[in-house]
């Protein structure tokens, strides 16, 4: 379908944010990036919470939503599904093929993303180097990489054809070294990884906001880390 008004993308350059910038680039849909600097706490601003009540980016506002009315969507997986249904691309209409995509999308949402995130935290950000936490999550990411490697032995992409499941997963493999992983141990995953990185839309989606990310430098910014970690209901 033809999108005439730009979709608003509330974004910060992280693996979750990249999912949506990649999808929008693949679709060729007009969109406008609205940065949500998570190191400055902009995710807690009231206007953002109206569209993303979990105070996490990404989120979108589509001014041309269902029945022509604007709609906001939060949670990266839900956004990918919404955009896939709306534009009829990268998310199959056939039930069997769609189930296959959903399986790997939810696998990423519930497994690869959270476990890789914990590996990053204990390996990079935790003020105390807790061996149990480092080993626990590094090993679990290793297991999950093995699951991908097996699936990709007989499939070019995670669900067969290129889909939102691949877009959801690539960002969590890009920092593999920080997760304590060696892609040479997973030849099928490495082949997929290189194929994904060679896609122009994937490359461009990951590059968006790179300068903003480098300026914030969350790895060493202690004040930003205080904002990001240890949150409670308030």
C-alpha positions in Angstrom: 0.0 0.0 0.0 1.0 3.6 -0.4 1.9 5.5 2.8 1.5 9.3 2.2 2.3 10.6 5.7 5.5 9.6 7.5 5.3 7.1 10.4 6.7 8.5 13.6 9.4 6.2 14.9 10.3 6.8 18.6 13.8 5.3 18.6 17.2 4.9 20.1 20.0 2.9 18.3 19.8 -0.4 20.2 19.0 -3.9 19.0 15.3 -3.3 19.8 15.3 0.0 18.0 17.1 -1.4 15.0 14.3 -3.9 14.4 11.9 -1.2 13.4 14.4 1.1 11.5 15.4 -2.0 9.5 11.7 -2.9 8.8 10.8 0.6 7.7 13.9 0.7 5.4 13.0 -2.7 3.9 9.4 -1.4 3.3 10.6 1.8 1.8 7.9 3.5 3.8 8.3 7.2 4.8 9.1 7.7 8.4 10.4 10.3 10.8 12.9 9.4 13.6 12.1 10.9 17.0 15.0 10.1 19.3 14.3 8.9 22.8 17.6 9.3 24.6 17.4 6.5 27.1 20.6 7.7 28.8 18.9 11.0 29.7 15.6 9.4 30.9 13.5 10.7 28.0 11.6 7.4 28.0 9.9 8.6 31.2 8.5 11.8 29.8 4.7 11.9 30.0 4.1 12.4 26.3 6.1 9.3 25.5 4.4 7.2 28.2 1.1 7.9 26.5 2.2 5.8 23.6 4.7 3.5 25.4 3.4 2.8 28.9 6.3 0.4 29.6 8.7 3.3 29.3 10.7 1.5 26.6 11.4 2.3 23.0 10.8 1.7 20.2 7.2 2.8 19.6 5.5 4.2 16.5 2.7 6.5 15.7 1.1 5.7 12.3 -1.0 8.7 11.2 -2.7 6.4 8.6 -3.8 3.6 10.9 -6.8 1.4 10.6 -9.8 3.1 9.1 -7.7 6.1 8.4 -7.3 7.0 12.1 -3.9 7.4 13.8 -2.7 4.5 15.9 0.3 4.1 18.3 2.0 0.8 18.8 4.6 -0.1 21.4 6.6 -3.3 21.9 9.0 -4.1 19.0 7.4 -7.5 18.1 3.9 -6.0 18.0 5.2 -3.1 15.8 6.8 -5.6 13.3 3.6 -7.6 13.1 1.5 -4.5 12.6 3.8 -3.2 9.8 3.9 -6.6 8.2 0.1 -6.9 8.1 -0.4 -3.3 6.9 2.1 -3.4 4.0 1.7 -7.1 3.3 5.5 -7.7 3.3 7.9 -9.9 5.3 5.0 -11.4 7.3 3.2 -14.1 5.4 -0.6 -14.2 5.0 -0.8 -18.0 4.9 -1.4 -19.5 8.3 1.3 -22.1 8.2 4.0 -19.7 7.0 2.9 -17.0 9.5 3.0 -19.5 12.4 6.6 -20.2 11.5 7.5 -16.5 11.5 5.7 -16.0 14.8 7.6 -18.9 16.4 10.9 -17.4 15.7 9.8 -13.8 16.4 8.5 -14.9 19.9 11.7 -17.0 20.3 13.7 -13.8 19.9 11.4 -11.7 22.1 11.3 -14.2 24.9 14.8 -15.8 24.6 17.5 -14.3 22.5 16.9 -10.7 23.3 16.5 -11.0 27.1 19.3 -13.5 27.5 21.7 -11.5 25.4 20.7 -8.4 27.3 21.5 -10.0 30.6 24.8 -11.2 29.2 25.6 -7.7 28.2 24.7 -6.4 31.7 26.8 -8.8 33.7 29.7 -8.7 31.3 29.7 -5.0 30.6 27.7 -2.9 33.1 27.5 -4.7 36.4 29.5 -2.8 39.0 30.6 -6.1 40.5 31.9 -8.9 38.3 29.7 -11.8 39.4 31.1 -15.0 37.9 27.8 -16.9 38.3 25.8 -14.2 36.4 28.4 -13.9 33.7 28.7 -17.7 33.1 24.9 -18.2 33.4 24.0 -15.8 30.6 27.0 -16.2 28.4 26.3 -20.0 28.3 22.6 -19.4 27.6 23.4 -17.1 24.7 25.7 -19.8 23.4 22.9 -22.3 23.6 20.6 -20.0 21.7 23.2 -19.4 19.1 23.3 -23.1 18.7 19.5 -23.2 18.2 19.8 -20.7 15.4 22.8 -22.5 13.9 20.7 -25.7 13.7 17.7 -24.0 12.2 19.8 -22.3 9.6 21.5 -25.5 8.5 18.5 -26.2 6.2 17.0 -22.7 5.9 18.4 -19.6 4.3 16.6 -17.5 6.9 15.0 -18.3 10.3 11.5 -19.1 9.1 12.5 -20.1 5.6 12.0 -16.9 3.7 13.3 -13.5 4.8 10.9 -12.1 7.4 10.4 -9.9 10.4 11.9 -12.8 12.5 15.3 -12.2 10.9 15.0 -8.4 11.4 14.2 -9.0 15.1 17.2 -11.2 15.6 20.1 -9.6 13.7 20.6 -6.8 16.2 21.1 -9.2 19.1 23.9 -11.1 17.1 25.8 -8.0 16.0 27.5 -7.5 19.5 28.4 -11.2 19.7 31.9 -10.5 21.0 30.5 -8.5 23.9 28.3 -11.6 24.7 31.4 -13.7 24.8 30.6 -15.6 21.6 32.7 -16.7 18.6 30.7 -16.9 15.4 33.2 -19.3 13.9 31.7 -22.0 16.2 28.4 -21.5 14.4 29.0 -21.7 10.6 25.3 -21.5 9.6 24.7 -18.6 11.9 27.8 -16.9 10.6 26.6 -17.3 7.0 23.2 -15.8 7.9 24.9 -13.0 9.8 26.9 -12.0 6.8 23.9 -12.3 4.5 21.9 -10.0 6.7 24.6 -7.4 7.0 24.9 -7.3 3.3 21.3 -6.2 2.9 21.3 -2.4 2.2 18.2 -1.8 4.4 19.7 -3.7 7.3 22.9 -1.7 7.0 21.1 1.6 6.8 18.7 0.7 9.6 21.6 -0.1 12.0 23.5 3.1 11.0 20.6 5.4 11.9 21.5 7.3 15.1 25.0 5.9 15.3 26.5 9.3 16.1 23.9 9.8 18.9 24.8 6.4 20.4 28.5 7.2 20.3 28.0 10.5 22.0 26.0 9.0 24.9 28.5 6.1 25.4 26.4 4.2 27.9 29.2 1.8 28.6 31.1 4.4 30.6 28.4 7.0 31.4 27.7 6.2 35.1 24.8 8.8 35.3 23.1 7.2 32.3 23.5 3.8 33.9 21.8 5.0 37.1 18.8 6.0 34.9 18.8 2.7 33.0 19.4 0.2 35.8 17.7 -0.4 39.1 14.3 1.1 38.1 11.3 0.5 40.4 7.6 1.4 40.1 7.2 5.0 40.9 
